[in-house]
Amino acid sequence: MEPFDRFITVILLFLTLVPLASGLPLSLHHDAHHLVSRGLVNPTNAELIHNTIAFGIPALVAFALRIINRGLVLKKLHAEDYLMIGTMFFYIALMVLINVSANFGTNLYPPEQEDSILADPSDVKNRILGSKIVIALEQCMIASTWGVKLCIWTFEMRLFRQLPQYERAMWFLFVYIWVGFAFIEIFYYGVFCRPFNQYWAMPVENLQCATYHNYSILQMVFNISSDFGLIIAPLPMVLKSQLPRRRKIVLFFIFSMALFTILAAILNKVYNFESPMTTVYQLWYIREASVAVCVGNLICTWQLFQRIFRLRTFNNKSAEIHDDPAMPRFVPHIRYSNPVRVAWTYLTTGGTDTRYQSATGGDSSLTTAEIPVGDEKGNLGEKDKKKENVHERHVTSTSYMMTLNRDGEGDARPALAFRDEHKIE
């Protein structure tokens, strides 16, 4: 096994076992040597610290690899790199605030305890401070998760830079991400809890200011739906790509981590709704935010591994190190502008839909009979001129690898057929 294979195996095994080891709501009894349910109780300080370490360290390592890749290998920072740097400040603040909040109560408590709590001024002061910490905690969670979304969106947008029909879908997703963020913030500050100081009032008059129930529903809807959009957008390209198997394995684990982020987003709301008097949801805040940060940073580190292990580009076409992501060899038909429809068509046809052709394996959708030939003297009529324009636009359309009609070299289709026949990558 090559050194790079061993390295990738260890990394992927680690990223798989950490969620399994720290993500399940179980605890290990060493004397009995078996796993039992931890129950719906507030996590202890030790549990929060263990989860912070188990998920936070991989997130910080992934961020460091990204910065090393951009700063030392590519020697250039993009706008999304600065955005990720800002996102990491909110992420680190989130980890700190979650662990700090474990030492304080909030204005959410069982009704039968209200008299005893209000009779103790120190407890009231403690809960007011704890409620304010939760406000900062929620804002850090929103800022870190939405910052990662925008970083991933920017990466995918550069991936689709030569596919205008996909760019339209990506711009729609961009607007949707911002609309979701705006709705969440507007409703949090101005709708769900009025006046705003009810978020830390003791006793609280509006229960929504303590339970965050309606806010949690709104945040879950926009958070999960936008995550699905970011996963679905590149899916057709990955499904139809001609990447080597090892590259597809790497993509599989990246997609698996992204799906785990969605699972964590669902579970933190499930525990919040099922047991609103506990802070179990904070464990899933740690897991969701950390894995999202890992995904958002690992997708921007391939050039570093390429330099260290002397690898080729991700699409396996060149040994040179390029700044932009190497797009898989996939050119969809211009009629399909919806990535969701493309993915659905691929899954329902078993990948046999001939309307999607790879850049090296597919024939032109304009047949030879449609290519204008003119009269005996080679003169073209009006109808033939229109066909010629259509044909020229078709065969010279932009492709990241090559076009069918190369300047001064005639038709490239025989060369492409030879490559396919002899399986030349």
FIBADO-317648 format. One record per residue (C-alpha): x, z, y; residue in one letter. Coordinates in Angstrom, 3 decimals. Layout:
// residues N
- X Z Y code
- X Z Y A .
...
// end
This chain:
// residues 425
- X Z Y code
- 0.000 0.000 0.000 M .
- 1.332 -0.928 3.443 E .
- 2.003 1.831 6.018 P .
- -0.857 0.596 8.194 F .
- -3.271 0.692 5.248 D .
- -2.323 4.293 4.502 R .
- -2.660 5.210 8.166 F .
- -6.114 3.625 8.486 I .
- -7.245 5.267 5.213 T .
- -6.239 8.735 6.438 V .
- -7.891 8.233 9.846 I .
- -11.141 6.923 8.369 L .
- -11.226 9.680 5.739 L .
- -10.709 12.281 8.453 F .
- -13.448 10.811 10.651 L .
- -15.796 10.797 7.655 T .
- -15.082 14.331 6.421 L .
- -15.195 16.052 9.817 V .
- -18.905 15.308 10.352 P .
- -19.645 16.324 6.781 L .
- -17.650 19.533 7.087 A .
- -18.888 20.581 10.517 S .
- -22.156 18.720 10.958 G .
- -24.332 20.184 8.235 L .
- -26.341 23.310 9.065 P .
- -24.727 25.217 6.195 L .
- -22.363 28.141 5.860 S .
- -19.928 28.934 3.058 L .
- -19.948 32.312 1.335 H .
- -16.436 32.673 -0.041 H .
- -17.310 35.538 -2.422 D .
- -20.202 33.631 -3.959 A .
- -18.484 30.248 -3.783 H .
- -21.627 28.371 -2.800 H .
- -23.294 26.876 0.261 L .
- -26.373 28.425 1.834 V .
- -28.486 27.423 4.804 S .
- -27.377 28.975 8.110 R .
- -30.996 29.184 9.280 G .
- -32.478 28.495 12.702 L .
- -30.556 31.154 14.592 V .
- -28.326 31.021 17.627 N .
- -24.834 29.770 16.722 P .
- -22.132 32.394 16.996 T .
- -19.186 32.030 19.356 N .
- -17.006 31.272 16.335 A .
- -19.303 28.433 15.225 E .
- -19.249 26.867 18.678 L .
- -15.459 27.115 18.885 I .
- -14.996 25.651 15.388 H .
- -17.253 22.701 16.206 N .
- -15.540 22.203 19.561 T .
- -12.142 22.043 17.864 I .
- -13.275 19.921 14.900 A .
- -14.996 17.305 17.068 F .
- -13.173 17.729 20.371 G .
- -9.645 17.095 19.124 I .
- -10.456 13.659 17.595 P .
- -12.257 12.740 20.836 A .
- -9.255 13.714 22.957 L .
- -6.877 11.895 20.600 V .
- -9.011 8.736 20.807 A .
- -8.969 8.973 24.612 F .
- -5.178 9.442 24.626 A .
- -4.747 6.381 22.384 L .
- -6.878 4.339 24.784 R .
- -4.834 5.365 27.827 I .
- -1.538 4.749 25.984 I .
- -2.794 1.332 24.935 N .
- -3.900 0.374 28.431 R .
- -0.994 1.945 30.314 G .
- 1.997 1.274 28.055 L .
- 1.031 -1.723 25.918 V .
- -1.202 -3.795 28.206 L .
- 0.114 -2.236 31.440 K .
- -3.267 -2.692 33.076 K .
- -6.310 -0.476 33.562 L .
- -9.776 -2.003 33.761 H .
- -12.723 -0.594 35.686 A .
- -14.175 0.908 32.507 E .
- -10.904 2.783 31.909 D .
- -11.305 4.599 35.214 Y .
- -14.944 5.196 34.294 L .
- -13.842 6.696 30.978 M .
- -11.354 8.966 32.758 I .
- -14.203 10.285 34.905 G .
- -16.413 10.598 31.825 T .
- -13.782 12.739 30.101 M .
- -13.916 15.277 32.949 F .
- -17.641 15.701 32.305 F .
- -17.033 15.814 28.542 Y .
- -14.426 18.570 28.809 I .
- -16.685 20.474 31.210 A .
- -19.511 20.134 28.668 L .
- -17.380 21.645 25.894 M .
- -16.351 24.543 28.136 V .
- -19.872 25.240 29.405 L .
- -21.371 25.232 25.907 I .
- -18.900 27.879 24.786 N .
- -19.359 29.908 27.983 V .
- -23.156 29.775 27.754 S .
- -23.006 31.582 24.399 A .
- -22.214 34.784 26.323 N .
- -25.360 34.620 28.450 F .
- -29.094 34.615 27.945 G .
- -31.587 32.355 29.728 T .
- -35.063 32.635 31.188 N .
- -36.455 31.533 27.807 L .
- -37.321 34.517 25.638 Y .
- -40.203 35.752 23.417 P .
- -43.158 36.997 25.482 P .
- -43.144 40.378 23.759 E .
- -39.635 41.069 25.134 Q .
- -40.508 40.360 28.769 E .
- -41.186 43.965 29.816 D .
- -37.930 45.302 28.396 S .
- -35.905 42.398 29.844 I .
- -37.355 42.730 33.358 L .
- -36.783 46.502 33.262 A .
- -33.029 45.918 32.922 D .
- -31.536 44.451 36.166 P .
- -28.228 43.615 34.488 S .
- -30.043 41.616 31.780 D .
- -32.054 39.768 34.445 V .
- -28.857 38.904 36.334 K .
- -27.217 37.774 33.099 N .
- -30.131 35.465 32.245 R .
- -30.311 33.968 35.741 I .
- -26.618 33.037 35.541 L .
- -27.089 31.721 31.993 G .
- -29.992 29.517 33.123 S .
- -27.843 28.035 35.897 K .
- -25.092 27.319 33.385 I .
- -27.627 25.406 31.257 V .
- -28.439 23.200 34.278 I .
- -24.753 22.286 34.684 A .
- -24.459 21.855 30.906 L .
- -27.351 19.375 30.797 E .
- -25.931 17.358 33.683 Q .
- -22.519 17.162 32.012 C .
- -24.201 15.985 28.794 M .
- -26.081 13.229 30.630 I .
- -22.988 12.157 32.592 A .
- -20.711 12.044 29.534 S .
- -23.123 10.176 27.234 T .
- -24.184 7.663 29.885 W .
- -20.576 7.172 30.975 G .
- -19.654 6.252 27.406 V .
- -22.625 3.857 27.230 K .
- -21.418 2.007 30.339 L .
- -17.841 1.812 28.978 C .
- -19.083 0.330 25.700 I .
- -21.380 -2.051 27.593 W .
- -18.448 -3.306 29.696 T .
- -16.357 -3.882 26.569 F .
- -19.171 -5.850 24.905 E .
- -19.782 -7.823 28.092 M .
- -16.188 -9.047 28.051 R .
- -16.638 -9.844 24.359 L .
- -19.590 -12.115 25.219 F .
- -17.942 -13.732 28.238 R .
- -18.161 -17.211 26.667 Q .
- -21.728 -16.897 25.374 L .
- -24.074 -17.142 28.375 P .
- -27.193 -16.652 26.266 Q .
- -25.856 -13.272 25.119 Y .
- -24.822 -12.344 28.644 E .
- -28.460 -12.458 29.712 R .
- -29.381 -9.947 27.012 A .
- -26.439 -7.760 28.009 M .
- -27.503 -7.732 31.662 W .
- -30.982 -6.712 30.579 F .
- -29.448 -3.866 28.570 L .
- -27.330 -2.877 31.590 F .
- -30.433 -2.602 33.770 V .
- -32.219 -0.639 31.035 Y .
- -29.338 1.870 30.791 I .
- -29.396 2.474 34.538 W .
- -33.198 2.667 34.668 V .
- -33.119 5.272 31.896 G .
- -30.504 7.326 33.737 F .
- -32.488 7.131 36.998 A .
- -35.771 8.134 35.317 F .
- -34.166 11.116 33.573 I .
- -32.567 12.434 36.743 E .
- -35.621 11.856 38.956 I .
- -37.959 13.588 36.520 F .
- -35.475 16.415 35.907 Y .
- -34.986 17.228 39.592 Y .
- -38.341 16.312 41.052 G .
- -41.159 16.168 38.491 V .
- -40.898 18.382 35.416 F .
- -40.012 21.623 37.210 C .
- -41.232 22.326 40.731 R .
- -39.938 24.108 42.684 P .
- -36.421 23.512 41.407 F .
- -35.430 27.188 41.496 N .
- -37.890 27.798 38.652 Q .
- -35.128 26.574 36.325 Y .
- -33.515 30.006 36.717 W .
- -36.492 32.090 37.837 A .
- -37.143 35.454 36.183 M .
- -39.887 35.515 35.053 P .
- -40.540 31.792 34.928 V .
- -43.960 30.520 36.016 E .
- -43.736 26.987 34.595 N .
- -42.727 27.105 30.926 L .
- -41.295 23.552 31.195 Q .
- -38.543 25.006 33.390 C .
- -37.410 27.163 30.470 A .
- -38.117 25.032 27.384 T .
- -37.102 21.594 28.831 Y .
- -39.672 20.130 26.423 H .
- -40.867 17.114 28.416 N .
- -37.362 16.483 29.714 Y .
- -36.023 16.462 26.160 S .
- -38.595 13.856 25.099 I .
- -37.771 11.547 28.013 L .
- -34.026 11.940 27.519 Q .
- -34.312 11.292 23.772 M .
- -36.317 8.076 24.261 V .
- -33.873 6.475 26.713 F .
- -30.772 7.839 24.990 N .
- -31.572 6.642 21.465 I .
- -33.075 3.290 22.508 S .
- -30.057 2.386 24.668 S .
- -27.698 3.383 21.826 D .
- -29.590 1.086 19.477 F .
- -29.272 -1.703 22.035 G .
- -25.501 -1.270 22.223 L .
- -25.252 -1.363 18.411 I .
- -27.570 -4.343 17.921 I .
- -25.957 -6.496 20.638 A .
- -22.713 -7.306 18.730 P .
- -24.335 -7.134 15.273 L .
- -25.109 -10.892 14.894 P .
- -21.529 -11.743 15.781 M .
- -20.178 -9.264 13.239 V .
- -22.544 -10.418 10.477 L .
- -21.596 -14.078 10.881 K .
- -17.938 -13.570 11.715 S .
- -15.109 -14.799 9.477 Q .
- -13.014 -11.686 9.867 L .
- -10.673 -10.481 7.091 P .
- -12.113 -7.780 4.860 R .
- -9.896 -5.040 6.290 R .
- -11.130 -5.811 9.800 R .
- -14.729 -5.648 8.610 K .
- -14.038 -2.238 7.023 I .
- -12.773 -0.978 10.375 V .
- -15.918 -2.328 12.064 L .
- -18.063 -0.700 9.392 F .
- -16.668 2.744 10.201 F .
- -17.024 2.157 13.944 I .
- -20.685 1.248 13.415 F .
- -21.089 4.274 11.113 S .
- -19.781 6.575 13.826 M .
- -22.169 4.986 16.315 A .
- -25.064 5.588 13.920 L .
- -23.938 9.206 13.507 F .
- -24.177 9.539 17.296 T .
- -27.822 8.457 17.112 I .
- -28.432 10.865 14.209 L .
- -26.934 13.720 16.240 A .
- -29.097 12.775 19.239 A .
- -32.191 12.952 17.030 I .
- -31.217 16.234 15.369 L .
- -30.418 18.070 18.595 N .
- -33.968 17.339 19.779 K .
- -35.498 18.181 16.391 V .
- -33.881 21.638 16.438 Y .
- -34.795 22.043 20.104 N .
- -38.477 21.357 19.356 F .
- -38.564 23.251 16.063 E .
- -36.825 26.348 17.371 S .
- -36.942 26.414 21.200 P .
- -35.864 30.066 21.356 M .
- -32.458 29.267 19.811 T .
- -29.473 27.229 20.978 T .
- -28.847 25.335 17.723 V .
- -29.204 22.120 19.724 Y .
- -25.876 22.895 21.428 Q .
- -24.026 22.353 18.147 L .
- -25.467 18.850 18.056 W .
- -24.612 18.309 21.724 Y .
- -20.973 18.887 20.763 I .
- -21.201 16.464 17.847 R .
- -23.123 13.749 19.655 E .
- -20.931 13.707 22.761 A .
- -17.665 13.944 20.785 S .
- -18.425 11.115 18.352 V .
- -19.704 8.948 21.227 A .
- -16.410 9.500 23.066 V .
- -14.501 8.580 19.882 C .
- -16.418 5.308 19.536 V .
- -16.087 4.427 23.222 G .
- -12.313 4.889 23.104 N .
- -11.358 3.618 19.641 L .
- -12.765 0.145 20.337 I .
- -10.108 -0.209 23.059 C .
- -7.026 0.724 21.017 T .
- -6.382 -2.264 18.728 W .
- -3.472 -3.628 20.774 Q .
- -1.635 -0.312 20.336 L .
- -1.937 -0.520 16.546 F .
- -0.970 -4.185 16.814 Q .
- 2.260 -3.226 18.583 R .
- 3.132 -0.296 16.294 I .
- 2.361 -1.964 12.947 F .
- 3.138 -5.576 13.960 R .
- -0.423 -6.723 13.320 L .
- -2.211 -9.849 14.417 R .
- -5.122 -9.956 16.823 T .
- -8.362 -8.475 15.532 F .
- -9.726 -11.926 14.679 N .
- -6.445 -12.570 12.793 N .
- -5.690 -15.742 14.753 K .
- -2.584 -14.841 16.703 S .
- 0.362 -12.453 16.646 A .
- 0.393 -12.221 20.435 E .
- -1.063 -9.202 22.200 I .
- -3.989 -10.129 24.443 H .
- -5.704 -7.944 27.002 D .
- -9.242 -9.138 26.343 D .
- -10.945 -8.413 22.997 P .
- -10.548 -11.181 20.437 A .
- -13.990 -12.608 19.796 M .
- -14.906 -13.210 16.128 P .
- -15.322 -16.846 15.130 R .
- -19.022 -17.170 15.753 F .
- -20.847 -19.611 18.009 V .
- -24.636 -19.218 17.937 P .
- -27.019 -22.022 18.789 H .
- -27.930 -22.102 22.451 I .
- -31.646 -21.650 21.725 R .
- -31.160 -18.102 20.465 Y .
- -30.682 -15.791 23.429 S .
- -32.027 -12.603 21.862 N .
- -29.488 -10.633 19.746 P .
- -32.289 -8.731 18.004 V .
- -33.882 -12.019 16.901 R .
- -30.509 -13.341 15.740 V .
- -29.874 -10.226 13.622 A .
- -33.385 -10.327 12.162 W .
- -33.086 -14.046 11.313 T .
- -29.758 -13.452 9.577 Y .
- -31.098 -10.544 7.517 L .
- -34.312 -12.332 6.505 T .
- -32.581 -15.604 5.574 T .
- -29.705 -13.969 3.737 G .
- -27.191 -15.613 6.067 G .
- -28.256 -19.140 5.047 T .
- -29.839 -20.171 8.353 D .
- -28.024 -23.375 9.310 T .
- -28.929 -22.974 12.958 R .
- -25.981 -20.588 13.254 Y .
- -22.646 -22.270 12.750 Q .
- -19.193 -20.799 12.831 S .
- -16.645 -22.273 15.186 A .
- -14.711 -23.746 12.260 T .
- -17.263 -24.310 9.563 G .
- -20.368 -25.783 11.146 G .
- -21.269 -29.341 11.962 D .
- -22.443 -30.380 15.370 S .
- -26.209 -30.110 15.808 S .
- -26.017 -33.577 17.400 L .
- -25.805 -36.051 14.528 T .
- -23.758 -39.233 14.478 T .
- -26.931 -41.294 14.795 A .
- -27.584 -39.644 18.141 E .
- -24.181 -40.568 19.607 I .
- -24.667 -43.487 22.045 P .
- -22.859 -46.697 21.092 V .
- -24.154 -49.199 23.699 G .
- -24.558 -52.945 23.232 D .
- -22.057 -55.418 21.766 E .
- -19.967 -55.317 24.947 K .
- -19.998 -51.558 25.043 G .
- -22.333 -51.311 28.044 N .
- -24.673 -48.361 28.030 L .
- -28.278 -48.486 29.126 G .
- -30.017 -45.693 30.996 E .
- -31.269 -44.102 27.768 K .
- -27.827 -44.303 26.191 D .
- -26.209 -42.810 29.285 K .
- -28.491 -39.783 29.007 K .
- -27.524 -39.417 25.332 K .
- -23.866 -39.709 26.252 E .
- -24.215 -36.930 28.817 N .
- -25.972 -34.701 26.283 V .
- -23.332 -35.411 23.657 H .
- -20.474 -34.783 26.076 E .
- -21.934 -31.466 27.172 R .
- -22.405 -30.488 23.523 H .
- -19.033 -31.307 22.023 V .
- -17.000 -30.059 24.966 T .
- -18.806 -26.740 25.336 S .
- -16.525 -23.748 25.690 T .
- -15.244 -22.103 22.540 S .
- -12.602 -19.457 22.345 Y .
- -10.730 -21.332 19.601 M .
- -11.017 -25.088 20.092 M .
- -13.497 -27.811 20.955 T .
- -14.532 -30.754 18.811 L .
- -13.364 -33.320 21.368 N .
- -9.774 -32.627 22.402 R .
- -8.166 -34.501 25.265 D .
- -6.171 -37.505 24.021 G .
- -6.437 -36.517 20.374 E .
- -9.824 -37.896 19.378 G .
- -12.338 -36.161 17.199 D .
- -11.248 -32.751 15.832 A .
- -13.866 -32.652 13.066 R .
- -11.558 -34.068 10.327 P .
- -8.989 -31.379 11.110 A .
- -11.648 -28.682 10.984 L .
- -12.963 -30.009 7.682 A .
- -9.416 -29.973 6.247 F .
- -8.990 -26.337 7.349 R .
- -12.243 -25.334 5.713 D .
- -11.513 -27.228 2.508 E .
- -8.132 -25.552 2.064 H .
- -9.358 -22.209 3.417 K .
- -6.802 -22.154 6.195 I .
- -7.460 -19.216 8.552 E .
// end
